[in-house]
Amino acid sequence: MSKEGSNKLTYAIKNLRKHWEIAKEHWQDQVQRDFEQNHLFPLETRVNATIRSMDKLSEVTAKVRRDCS
């Protein structure tokens, strides 16, 4: 298993964060803060945990392939 999937996810969450920062320049109210707190921050937390898990799985899969070769 390659790291392609986790790399794509890393790029996507960084891109989302970049665009969110731009959006926040024009959207500064309680709804924006609620959205960030209730949706964006939890999403980033989950995505980062998923990336770490995918990387670990990639390491384990590579080890299994080496051990079985």
MOPAC internal coordinates of N, CA, C and O (Angstrom, degrees):
PM7 1SCF
backbone

  N    0.0000 0     0.00 0     0.00 0    0    0    0
  C    1.4551 1     0.00 0     0.00 0    1    0    0
  C    1.5217 1   108.01 1     0.00 0    2    1    0
  O    1.2310 1   120.69 1   -50.16 1    3    2    1
  N    1.2840 1   116.29 1   129.84 1    3    2    1
  C    1.4564 1   120.12 1   179.68 1    5    3    2
  C    1.5284 1   109.72 1   -88.53 1    6    5    3
  O    1.2310 1   121.07 1    -8.51 1    7    6    5
  N    1.2985 1   115.56 1   171.49 1    7    6    5
  C    1.4568 1   120.94 1   177.43 1    9    7    6
  C    1.5240 1   111.70 1   -88.73 1   10    9    7
  O    1.2310 1   120.59 1  -169.11 1   11   10    9
  N    1.3264 1   116.48 1    10.89 1   11   10    9
  C    1.4573 1   119.94 1  -176.04 1   13   11   10
  C    1.5308 1   112.06 1   -56.98 1   14   13   11
  O    1.2310 1   120.64 1   136.04 1   15   14   13
  N    1.3105 1   116.38 1   -43.96 1   15   14   13
  C    1.4667 1   119.96 1  -178.50 1   17   15   14
  C    1.5128 1   112.71 1   -63.27 1   18   17   15
  O    1.2310 1   120.23 1   133.64 1   19   18   17
  N    1.3229 1   117.17 1   -46.36 1   19   18   17
  C    1.4646 1   118.94 1  -179.65 1   21   19   18
  C    1.5250 1   110.73 1   -69.83 1   22   21   19
  O    1.2310 1   120.17 1   148.02 1   23   22   21
  N    1.3240 1   117.29 1   -31.98 1   23   22   21
  C    1.4680 1   119.77 1   176.47 1   25   23   22
  C    1.5284 1   110.77 1   -65.19 1   26   25   23
  O    1.2310 1   120.59 1   138.76 1   27   26   25
  N    1.3282 1   116.48 1   -41.24 1   27   26   25
  C    1.4644 1   120.26 1   178.31 1   29   27   26
  C    1.5290 1   110.76 1   -64.30 1   30   29   27
  O    1.2310 1   121.07 1   139.03 1   31   30   29
  N    1.3192 1   115.55 1   -40.97 1   31   30   29
  C    1.4574 1   119.93 1   179.43 1   33   31   30
  C    1.5285 1   110.98 1   -66.88 1   34   33   31
  O    1.2310 1   120.48 1   139.80 1   35   34   33
  N    1.3106 1   116.69 1   -40.20 1   35   34   33
  C    1.4704 1   120.99 1   176.49 1   37   35   34
  C    1.5225 1   110.23 1   -60.23 1   38   37   35
  O    1.2310 1   120.56 1   133.25 1   39   38   37
  N    1.3214 1   116.54 1   -46.75 1   39   38   37
  C    1.4663 1   120.61 1   178.36 1   41   39   38
  C    1.5257 1   110.36 1   -60.55 1   42   41   39
  O    1.2310 1   120.37 1   136.53 1   43   42   41
  N    1.3214 1   116.90 1   -43.47 1   43   42   41
  C    1.4653 1   120.91 1  -176.89 1   45   43   42
  C    1.5235 1   111.46 1   -63.41 1   46   45   43
  O    1.2310 1   119.98 1   136.66 1   47   46   45
  N    1.3268 1   117.65 1   -43.34 1   47   46   45
  C    1.4682 1   119.02 1  -177.80 1   49   47   46
  C    1.5262 1   110.30 1   -71.49 1   50   49   47
  O    1.2310 1   119.99 1   146.31 1   51   50   49
  N    1.3278 1   117.62 1   -33.69 1   51   50   49
  C    1.4730 1   119.88 1   175.41 1   53   51   50
  C    1.5225 1   110.51 1   -67.15 1   54   53   51
  O    1.2310 1   120.56 1   140.12 1   55   54   53
  N    1.3163 1   116.53 1   -39.88 1   55   54   53
  C    1.4596 1   121.37 1   178.17 1   57   55   54
  C    1.5276 1   110.47 1   -65.51 1   58   57   55
  O    1.2310 1   120.39 1   138.27 1   59   58   57
  N    1.3220 1   116.86 1   -41.73 1   59   58   57
  C    1.4621 1   120.70 1   176.77 1   61   59   58
  C    1.5209 1   110.23 1   -60.28 1   62   61   59
  O    1.2310 1   120.59 1   134.69 1   63   62   61
  N    1.3294 1   116.48 1   -45.31 1   63   62   61
  C    1.4644 1   120.78 1  -179.56 1   65   63   62
  C    1.5323 1   110.52 1   -61.38 1   66   65   63
  O    1.2310 1   120.19 1   137.15 1   67   66   65
  N    1.3357 1   117.24 1   -42.85 1   67   66   65
  C    1.4655 1   121.52 1   179.56 1   69   67   66
  C    1.5324 1   110.46 1   -60.66 1   70   69   67
  O    1.2310 1   120.56 1   133.71 1   71   70   69
  N    1.3217 1   116.53 1   -46.29 1   71   70   69
  C    1.4616 1   120.03 1  -179.50 1   73   71   70
  C    1.5293 1   111.51 1   -69.72 1   74   73   71
  O    1.2310 1   120.59 1   146.64 1   75   74   73
  N    1.3119 1   116.47 1   -33.36 1   75   74   73
  C    1.4635 1   119.38 1   177.51 1   77   75   74
  C    1.5277 1   110.42 1   -63.95 1   78   77   75
  O    1.2310 1   120.36 1   137.91 1   79   78   77
  N    1.3243 1   116.91 1   -42.09 1   79   78   77
  C    1.4688 1   120.25 1   178.80 1   81   79   78
  C    1.5303 1   110.68 1   -60.82 1   82   81   79
  O    1.2310 1   120.27 1   142.42 1   83   82   81
  N    1.3208 1   117.10 1   -37.58 1   83   82   81
  C    1.4692 1   120.96 1   176.79 1   85   83   82
  C    1.5307 1   110.16 1   -66.56 1   86   85   83
  O    1.2310 1   120.70 1   136.10 1   87   86   85
  N    1.3229 1   116.27 1   -43.90 1   87   86   85
  C    1.4677 1   120.31 1  -179.81 1   89   87   86
  C    1.5233 1   111.35 1   -62.55 1   90   89   87
  O    1.2310 1   120.62 1   142.57 1   91   90   89
  N    1.3364 1   116.42 1   -37.43 1   91   90   89
  C    1.4624 1   120.12 1  -179.02 1   93   91   90
  C    1.5301 1   112.68 1   -64.63 1   94   93   91
  O    1.2310 1   120.05 1   158.27 1   95   94   93
  N    1.3118 1   117.50 1   -21.73 1   95   94   93
  C    1.4590 1   119.95 1   177.06 1   97   95   94
  C    1.5265 1   111.09 1   -65.76 1   98   97   95
  O    1.2310 1   120.46 1   156.23 1   99   98   97
  N    1.3446 1   116.72 1   -23.77 1   99   98   97
  C    1.4662 1   121.66 1  -175.90 1  101   99   98
  C    1.5259 1   112.56 1  -114.00 1  102  101   99
  O    1.2310 1   120.51 1   170.60 1  103  102  101
  N    1.3155 1   116.63 1    -9.40 1  103  102  101
  C    1.4613 1   120.78 1  -175.98 1  105  103  102
  C    1.5184 1   107.71 1  -128.65 1  106  105  103
  O    1.2310 1   120.93 1   -82.30 1  107  106  105
  N    1.3286 1   115.83 1    97.70 1  107  106  105
  C    1.4535 1   120.71 1  -175.14 1  109  107  106
  C    1.5202 1   109.93 1  -131.97 1  110  109  107
  O    1.2310 1   121.24 1  -101.12 1  111  110  109
  N    1.3078 1   115.24 1    78.88 1  111  110  109
  C    1.4533 1   119.55 1   176.60 1  113  111  110
  C    1.5280 1   108.80 1  -145.63 1  114  113  111
  O    1.2310 1   120.97 1     4.23 1  115  114  113
  N    1.3084 1   115.75 1  -175.77 1  115  114  113
  C    1.4637 1   119.97 1  -177.43 1  117  115  114
  C    1.5298 1   111.62 1   -64.98 1  118  117  115
  O    1.2310 1   119.98 1   144.75 1  119  118  117
  N    1.3062 1   117.65 1   -35.25 1  119  118  117
  C    1.4689 1   120.93 1   178.86 1  121  119  118
  C    1.5290 1   109.70 1   -62.28 1  122  121  119
  O    1.2310 1   120.29 1   137.70 1  123  122  121
  N    1.3277 1   117.04 1   -42.30 1  123  122  121
  C    1.4735 1   121.05 1   177.51 1  125  123  122
  C    1.5189 1   110.27 1   -61.15 1  126  125  123
  O    1.2310 1   120.77 1   134.44 1  127  126  125
  N    1.3379 1   116.12 1   -45.56 1  127  126  125
  C    1.4750 1   119.61 1  -179.34 1  129  127  126
  C    1.5242 1   111.26 1   -65.28 1  130  129  127
  O    1.2310 1   120.45 1   139.99 1  131  130  129
  N    1.3216 1   116.74 1   -40.01 1  131  130  129
  C    1.4691 1   120.46 1   177.29 1  133  131  130
  C    1.5241 1   111.14 1   -64.03 1  134  133  131
  O    1.2310 1   120.73 1   136.44 1  135  134  133
  N    1.3241 1   116.21 1   -43.56 1  135  134  133
  C    1.4673 1   120.25 1   178.73 1  137  135  134
  C    1.5266 1   110.39 1   -59.28 1  138  137  135
  O    1.2310 1   121.20 1   133.34 1  139  138  137
  N    1.3218 1   115.31 1   -46.66 1  139  138  137
  C    1.4631 1   119.98 1  -179.61 1  141  139  138
  C    1.5308 1   110.63 1   -61.17 1  142  141  139
  O    1.2310 1   120.67 1   132.72 1  143  142  141
  N    1.3250 1   116.32 1   -47.28 1  143  142  141
  C    1.4622 1   121.45 1  -177.18 1  145  143  142
  C    1.5291 1   112.19 1   -68.81 1  146  145  143
  O    1.2310 1   120.08 1   138.35 1  147  146  145
  N    1.3166 1   117.44 1   -41.65 1  147  146  145
  C    1.4674 1   121.11 1  -172.76 1  149  147  146
  C    1.5234 1   114.31 1   -90.29 1  150  149  147
  O    1.2310 1   120.11 1   159.74 1  151  150  149
  N    1.3253 1   117.40 1   -20.26 1  151  150  149
  C    1.4586 1   119.59 1  -175.06 1  153  151  150
  C    1.5282 1   113.35 1  -124.50 1  154  153  151
  O    1.2310 1   120.58 1   126.74 1  155  154  153
  N    1.3194 1   116.50 1   -53.26 1  155  154  153
  C    1.4583 1   119.17 1  -173.67 1  157  155  154
  C    1.5267 1   112.57 1   -69.66 1  158  157  155
  O    1.2310 1   119.96 1   129.91 1  159  158  157
  N    1.3267 1   117.68 1   -50.09 1  159  158  157
  C    1.4676 1   119.70 1  -179.17 1  161  159  158
  C    1.5361 1   111.93 1   -60.74 1  162  161  159
  O    1.2310 1   119.50 1   133.62 1  163  162  161
  N    1.3407 1   118.56 1   -46.38 1  163  162  161
  C    1.4744 1   118.14 1   177.38 1  165  163  162
  C    1.5354 1   112.63 1   -62.48 1  166  165  163
  O    1.2310 1   120.48 1   142.93 1  167  166  165
  N    1.3355 1   116.70 1   -37.07 1  167  166  165
  C    1.4625 1   119.84 1   178.02 1  169  167  166
  C    1.5217 1   110.39 1   -62.31 1  170  169  167
  O    1.2310 1   120.33 1   133.30 1  171  170  169
  N    1.3271 1   116.98 1   -46.70 1  171  170  169
  C    1.4647 1   120.30 1   179.80 1  173  171  170
  C    1.5253 1   111.06 1   -60.65 1  174  173  171
  O    1.2310 1   120.42 1   138.72 1  175  174  173
  N    1.3236 1   116.81 1   -41.28 1  175  174  173
  C    1.4650 1   121.03 1   178.69 1  177  175  174
  C    1.5257 1   110.42 1   -61.07 1  178  177  175
  O    1.2310 1   120.48 1   133.21 1  179  178  177
  N    1.3176 1   116.69 1   -46.79 1  179  178  177
  C    1.4681 1   120.89 1  -179.57 1  181  179  178
  C    1.5246 1   111.94 1   -66.56 1  182  181  179
  O    1.2310 1   120.49 1   138.57 1  183  182  181
  N    1.3232 1   116.68 1   -41.43 1  183  182  181
  C    1.4668 1   120.21 1   179.88 1  185  183  182
  C    1.5238 1   110.08 1   -64.26 1  186  185  183
  O    1.2310 1   120.16 1   135.88 1  187  186  185
  N    1.3291 1   117.30 1   -44.12 1  187  186  185
  C    1.4606 1   119.77 1   179.48 1  189  187  186
  C    1.5254 1   111.70 1   -63.09 1  190  189  187
  O    1.2310 1   119.98 1   141.34 1  191  190  189
  N    1.3244 1   117.65 1   -38.66 1  191  190  189
  C    1.4656 1   120.92 1   175.77 1  193  191  190
  C    1.5240 1   110.51 1   -65.31 1  194  193  191
  O    1.2310 1   120.37 1   140.42 1  195  194  193
  N    1.3149 1   116.90 1   -39.58 1  195  194  193
  C    1.4619 1   121.19 1   178.00 1  197  195  194
  C    1.5203 1   111.25 1   -63.93 1  198  197  195
  O    1.2310 1   120.40 1   137.59 1  199  198  197
  N    1.3163 1   116.83 1   -42.41 1  199  198  197
  C    1.4696 1   120.75 1   178.48 1  201  199  198
  C    1.5217 1   110.40 1   -61.10 1  202  201  199
  O    1.2310 1   120.42 1   134.52 1  203  202  201
  N    1.3234 1   116.81 1   -45.48 1  203  202  201
  C    1.4723 1   119.80 1   178.03 1  205  203  202
  C    1.5287 1   110.75 1   -60.37 1  206  205  203
  O    1.2310 1   120.34 1   138.09 1  207  206  205
  N    1.3185 1   116.96 1   -41.91 1  207  206  205
  C    1.4663 1   120.85 1   179.27 1  209  207  206
  C    1.5216 1   111.84 1   -65.61 1  210  209  207
  O    1.2310 1   120.76 1   138.62 1  211  210  209
  N    1.3292 1   116.16 1   -41.38 1  211  210  209
  C    1.4666 1   119.92 1   178.68 1  213  211  210
  C    1.5330 1   110.78 1   -63.53 1  214  213  211
  O    1.2310 1   120.70 1   139.50 1  215  214  213
  N    1.3275 1   116.26 1   -40.50 1  215  214  213
  C    1.4629 1   119.88 1   178.57 1  217  215  214
  C    1.5245 1   111.01 1   -64.43 1  218  217  215
  O    1.2310 1   120.58 1   138.22 1  219  218  217
  N    1.3297 1   116.50 1   -41.78 1  219  218  217
  C    1.4676 1   120.34 1   178.25 1  221  219  218
  C    1.5315 1   110.24 1   -64.48 1  222  221  219
  O    1.2310 1   120.42 1   136.27 1  223  222  221
  N    1.3110 1   116.80 1   -43.73 1  223  222  221
  C    1.4624 1   120.84 1   178.35 1  225  223  222
  C    1.5216 1   110.78 1   -61.53 1  226  225  223
  O    1.2310 1   120.31 1   140.91 1  227  226  225
  N    1.3114 1   117.02 1   -39.09 1  227  226  225
  C    1.4604 1   121.21 1   177.51 1  229  227  226
  C    1.5259 1   110.73 1   -61.79 1  230  229  227
  O    1.2310 1   120.67 1   137.68 1  231  230  229
  N    1.3357 1   116.33 1   -42.32 1  231  230  229
  C    1.4700 1   120.44 1   177.44 1  233  231  230
  C    1.5243 1   111.37 1   -62.55 1  234  233  231
  O    1.2310 1   120.43 1   134.28 1  235  234  233
  N    1.3123 1   116.78 1   -45.72 1  235  234  233
  C    1.4642 1   121.33 1  -178.71 1  237  235  234
  C    1.5239 1   110.32 1   -64.62 1  238  237  235
  O    1.2310 1   120.33 1   136.59 1  239  238  237
  N    1.3265 1   116.98 1   -43.41 1  239  238  237
  C    1.4620 1   120.99 1   179.20 1  241  239  238
  C    1.5214 1   111.03 1   -62.58 1  242  241  239
  O    1.2310 1   120.38 1   138.33 1  243  242  241
  N    1.3171 1   116.88 1   -41.67 1  243  242  241
  C    1.4675 1   119.96 1   178.78 1  245  243  242
  C    1.5232 1   110.57 1   -63.59 1  246  245  243
  O    1.2310 1   120.31 1   139.92 1  247  246  245
  N    1.3306 1   117.01 1   -40.08 1  247  246  245
  C    1.4708 1   121.01 1   178.26 1  249  247  246
  C    1.5190 1   110.97 1   -64.07 1  250  249  247
  O    1.2310 1   120.58 1   136.22 1  251  250  249
  N    1.3207 1   116.49 1   -43.78 1  251  250  249
  C    1.4656 1   120.51 1   178.41 1  253  251  250
  C    1.5257 1   110.38 1   -60.33 1  254  253  251
  O    1.2310 1   120.51 1   135.61 1  255  254  253
  N    1.3031 1   116.63 1   -44.39 1  255  254  253
  C    1.4811 1   119.85 1   178.94 1  257  255  254
  C    1.5207 1   110.86 1   -61.55 1  258  257  255
  O    1.2310 1   120.42 1   137.02 1  259  258  257
  N    1.3431 1   116.80 1   -42.98 1  259  258  257
  C    1.4737 1   118.90 1   178.76 1  261  259  258
  C    1.5258 1   110.66 1   -64.27 1  262  261  259
  O    1.2310 1   120.59 1   136.94 1  263  262  261
  N    1.3202 1   116.48 1   -43.06 1  263  262  261
  C    1.4702 1   120.52 1  -177.30 1  265  263  262
  C    1.5212 1   111.69 1   -67.76 1  266  265  263
  O    1.2310 1   120.06 1   150.60 1  267  266  265
  N    1.3147 1   117.48 1   -29.40 1  267  266  265
  C    1.4632 1   121.08 1  -177.26 1  269  267  266
  C    1.5369 1   112.47 1   -92.08 1  270  269  267
  O    1.2310 1   120.36 1   176.22 1  271  270  269
  N    1.2967 1   116.92 1    -3.78 1  271  270  269
  C    1.4783 1   119.44 1  -178.72 1  273  271  270
  C    1.5011 1   111.28 1   -82.03 1  274  273  271
  O    1.2310 1   120.10 1   180.00 1  275  274  273

